[in-house]
Amino acid sequence: TAFLHGDLEEEILMKQPEGFEVPGKEHYVCRLRKSLHGLKQSPRQWYKRFDSFMVSHGFDRNSYDCCVYHSKLDNGSMIYLLLYVDDML
């Protein structure tokens, strides 16, 4: 479900899914507003949304690896978040 939360920047149209065609409007297409798992754009859109969330919550992106985030707490402790595909450590 991670890919279902990415907003699309382009206009993407797809034919109506099999079994969900509207009678009399079989030639109509659907305009996607959110990314789907099968789209090539889905992983990138998901990462962009994740990245903006982490940065807005005070984490810094590592300059050598864009999948490593870190934040320093007031007491000097560090928090590291490692992103691997769609899992976090």
Rosetta blueprint (number, residue, H / E / L):
1 T L
2 A H
3 F H
4 L H
5 H H
6 G L
7 D E
8 L E
9 E E
10 E E
11 E E
12 I E
13 L E
14 M E
15 K E
16 Q L
17 P L
18 E L
19 G L
20 F L
21 E L
22 V L
23 P L
24 G L
25 K L
26 E L
27 H L
28 Y L
29 V E
30 C E
31 R E
32 L E
33 R E
34 K E
35 S L
36 L L
37 H L
38 G L
39 L L
40 K L
41 Q L
42 S H
43 P H
44 R H
45 Q H
46 W H
47 Y H
48 K H
49 R H
50 F H
51 D H
52 S H
53 F H
54 M H
55 V H
56 S H
57 H L
58 G L
59 F L
60 D E
61 R E
62 N L
63 S L
64 Y L
65 D L
66 C L
67 C L
68 V E
69 Y E
70 H E
71 S E
72 K E
73 L L
74 D L
75 N L
76 G L
77 S L
78 M E
79 I E
80 Y E
81 L E
82 L E
83 L E
84 Y E
85 V L
86 D L
87 D E
88 M E
89 L L
